[in-house]
Amino acid sequence: MDMVDTERYARHISLPDVGITGQKLIDDSRVLVVGAGGLGSPVLMYLAAAGIGHIGVVDDDAVDLSNLQRQIIHSESAIGRPKVESAKERINSINSAIKVTTWNARLSPDNAEEILCDWDIVIDGTDNIPTRYLVDDVCNLLGIPWIYGSIYRFEGQVSLFNYHNGPCYRDLFPEPPPLNTIPSCAEGGVFGVLPGIIGSIQATEAVKIILGRGQSLSGKLLLYDADNMTSRTLKFSKNTDTEPDLSEVRKMFEDSGWCSSSSASNNKIPEPSANNDTMFNHLSVAQYQEKKTDGWQPFLIDVRSDQEYAQLKVSFTDLQIPHEEILSQEENIPKDRDIILLCRSGMRSQIAAMYLLNAGYSSGRLYNLDGGIMAWRNQLPQDIE
């Protein structure tokens, strides 16, 4: 766009510190969106409305009836068509001046560097674990900031990685979760309006970055709970020892155990492992057994729901409390003992650990259990009741 459309963007131009200059920055920007599903839908539509000059869309899926509950960029008439075609058509119906480049392909270790290069910002809308690590590693190598979004049932998360040499995804989640501890893409479900909220926040971060204003989510993880209408922001920091590991990512893509559909918007996130003073410890069941043999007596907290706990639990659990309520039991959680947190597979327990970390608990005493109760049941069934 050579000239700013002052009529179309009048409400932007009238904003203090935006004006014609700011809108021109938006017009000249290039943003790539990976995934045209639940998260990608609001991202793409708001970027188009804002006037992003060049939008890229990567997705290898076709529109299905089951998508329409949350993937609002598509319509019934698009069922069976490639999502990138449907998305491009909708983008240009909102703003015909925008240049749209599409890839009807799955982002992979073989094409990622070629596709991701030369963009100002990358937004991941796939909510897919192998793709997150791929985007993070390649953006790290190329020096491109990227915006993360994740949704599961009624909860969502957003963060900004690799911005001005800030923390990357591997600083928050150094290792993927154990294979087969993540629910299948059809199991978890997702509240239909939740992607609209999280995707809109992702789009907000992108426009703010372009305009260079406000406080970004770099070094922060925004947690949103639609069920309780609450949000929290947890802080984390950059680790200078973190390095991209594309060989690990390639193995994840080659392993059929991962849910890899770009249309999936309900994967749980992996749990982090401690590699600096700002994170907590990563603990496998085997490591627990070894430490217990040496006389270790940690305080065990199960952060699943009451219903889940009633169905299956570790017999010597010290405290059971849903993860979002853990700080209500702070007076009952010791600060002078090591603490293990577990849930079904690792998502809620790592959030609970971050709550405790931000409440002043020592990172060295917090342990998030790999694979959660499912791993414990498989490897130590004698402890389960």
Steps between C-alpha positions, in 0.01 A plus 500: 500500500658827388236733641325471834123467463401773744131419484540127569748549783354819648455345847866390506627830366311693767671305777776688688847377397365305200385746238600482134853393593384207708250383242773514237708267719206259508452528124867423438515199733518130415346242734494122450227295668559127535160331516165626371289326765359605836780738600593600146146611419477806729870575449464517122175694505625766741833534320310549175272760657800680653661529156806276525651542155609141435351199677629145460291193581629143543259207539466159337146422614158526337192657657280252686155550652642438849734799452222753477427495874812715555680566167303810410700594193336208316137445401277210398563579135873437556459143630738272312716785370859562614502725803760730347269569204203566726712722727645701212155559357371624836805722560456671166127539558591700810780695337565460128821705515687239702749268334444140610751219445390146579660159541261206480754289687593391847785696653784251544874487563545475123320823408492710816807715441396580143143590605583692819782716367441868415193548723492769769294289742385137510180398681446133581135406483542124475511424874707197412803403706748394228410811297562724800853368545561529125376859486703590808823348372475645150392845622789490745743426218348765273461767769120532461262560792203266523175502693381185675143402578365183658148391592356203686137461604430832680859619547738691276856630503688768305863609494753675276832332424833608352409869516802729520713200596257416779403153628399230252253213533776260605581730793149440631460139381852356452384146421191354333276287721535121480339354190145366544434708813318762294127440437401440138373795303141375527504428875548833670239723341509877493251769601397650166554869579834447677712507179341836419625644827851353485539567127391861548768542767757355259393750233514780758861411584592502130359848435658634820840365393465666161407832661767462770266590783377361829632216715555178308462141621871429455612312811139463613244222469141623499256241637130546429217298654173550313301289745585722797567814291841552660850560372851492641839595365801291600858611436796303366845593374749425226755223545825567317564124470184432298571386144277397208485124443361435153606134512269449798223684316544284191465188714176637643363556151600151392339333802140400432414525870466878482171659406614699200194642330530872452129529562532370854445775751488300818841354577629538851829674549820330612646537842825690554818372656723705724814639341539828686397668824167624360348162411410188691616142473404238248452156659437161341348209689834318473676799657242505777568131573874561516467799733252314721752216539738758646243599761331788319167602657337767283159661553269364227227724358241377251355796309228316309130547561315335789328264257827389338661449839211284621545269202878454518765626740840439657427346839733726699400833347547782753264753341245502221388837367401609147791683341325836470427497875844400624587834657189475718685216678832683531496478880483119473784468249842492668784719377765293676433171312536390141165502320380274216206620295309266272188501286387273218794559268677824593311811387320600817784399732748723319260794529456425871879491540527841335235635738708379794820631346347844459369480858855469632562124513856395419550374143739238637224344710231481230475185286257452212438131428552382142193326368295562815273240652497301174877444513483418871228241441698338220830482688398478868154340498548383861475865614165560331158455655 
